[in-house]
Amino acid sequence: AYVLSESGKIRHARPKNGTDFSLDELREVVGGDIEIVHLSNHDKCQQLLMVVNEDGIAMKLKQNDVASRLARQTILGRVLVCQPFLIK
């Protein structure tokens, strides 16, 4: 898993319990309530999810250019990208 900031900085992320991210961890990363964006992928064997701030527009978060390119849509704020099994 990794976190993409609005500035383009990328850092690795691991769940605190070692297996899956808690809702509180996800909220902490994105700075509020979460929304899940399914990323289309050319490699059908590996699906990825992007966790974004559900209220990004209302909160006037900055556009995240790297995340927007990955999602092929406008994404605002800091996001977490991970495989589905890391979110329960």
N, C-alpha and C positions, 0 to 999 in steps of 0.2 A: 504494500500500500504506500501511497505517497500523497503529500499535501502540496497543492499548487497555490502559491500566493498571487495576489493581483500584480505584484512587481515582476512576476515570472520566475521567482525563486522556487525551487523544488526541493523538498526534503522527505526522507523516508519516514514512515509512521508505522508503529506497531501497537496492537491492542494491549492495554495494561495487563489483562489477564492472560495474554499470550495466545488466545484462540479467536476471539471476535470482539468487535468494538461495541461498547455499551452506547445507549442512546445519549447519555450525558457526555461521553467522549466525542460523539459525532457533533452534538450541539456546540461543544467547546471549540472544535475545529472551525466550524462555519460561522460561529457567532450568533446562533439563534436556532429557531425551528428548522428542521431539515426537510429536504425534498430529494428524491432519488431520480437521477437521470440515467437511463440505460444507454450505454455507448455502443453504437454499431461498430462492428469490428470485422475486418477482412478475414481474420482467423476464427472460424466458427468454433474452434475448440476452447477458446478462452474468452468468456464474456467479462466485461468490466462494468462497474457501476461508478457513477460520480455522485457524491453527496454534496448538495449545494444548500445555501440559505434560502428557505422558502420565501422570505420577505425581503430579498435583495433589492427589489425596485423601491419598495416603501422606505427602506433604510438608506437608499441612495448609495449603495455599495459601488465601488469602481468596477469597471469591466475587467474581467480576467481573460486576456487575449489567448493565453496558452490553453486554458480550459475551454474557451469558446471554439478554438480550432478543433480540439479533440471531440467536442460534443456536436460540432457543426450547427451551433446556435449560440446566441448571446448568453454568456454566463457571467454573473456578477459575484464578486467577493472571493474569499478563500474557499477552496474545495478539497475534498478527499476523494481519491480515485483508488478503487480496490476491487478485488474479486468478490463475487456475491457471498461466498461462504464466510467472509469476514464480518458480515452484517447479519444479525439474527433478530 
